[in-house]
């Protein structure tokens, strides 16, 4: 194959898209990466992508793994993870929305093929841009089972002590954008303080601290028994999942929702949303709630912590569900599309 990867996304902090890109590249070392060679975030990153990147491709097939790519390059496969800037524009800056509104309608009809990570996003692409569905290939995300699996209890205990975490905690993991619905989770958590055991806390991983977590909520301070860890070492993530009683992920909008599978693979029950791609990912292995209804989130949390047997059933169902998602399968499906156009 003669393929190069638009690796601008790898300059950014680790999120689901970065993890996806790294997992594919690690298993397809024959793909050369092209990076900006410096800071290329925001408008400057898009400028590099549209002007400098096309000059470095040399006629090879370009794979752009992070929603956008150079409009001038038709010999290209683009991965579109979601259409959040169009579907929930309030969560994005005016300039960010403007770039997507300019680039995607020109780019997507021109490229040779489109990859996406869920049937939900495939249908949104067809509806939004009138694209031929035969050009859009669903390659679901997966779990790195070498990292995300049942963890050594001693290692979990060491992590718990080092981070001063309680014996029982509900966990949120994710970027603190509005669509992740941390505001809804906090509101639900505040309403159930008297309905769950006093030793259960909510632990939030992501962002930079309490001020960032409270941004966009109606709260002036965190509810009782809420702890914010901010960004953590990526090596601690499987241990945090494994130590949690429950992953709470009531997101308003997801193109996939990788934390759902990662937590399940670590033996952690999951509460997530019944909207967008999340039922497609979680199957029947998670508690599904309406993310727009605070009472629905709250009731599910109370039910979970009142019924230990429910957690045992969800743990078994989650392990079985996550076992069906492997990066090797994702890579095989991705390779098939790239080779067809290389």
Helices and strands as residue ranges (DSSP letters): E 3-6, G 8-11, H 16-27, E 32-34, H 42-51, G 53-56, E 61-64, E 76-80, H 84-87, G 89-91, H 94-107, E 113-116, H 119-129, G 133-135, E 136-138, H 153-162, E 168-173, G 178-180, H 182-191, E 200-205, H 210-214, E 226-230, G 234-236, H 237-243, E 246-249, H 258-265, E 269-273, H 278-282, E 287-289, H 294-306, H 308-322, H 327-341
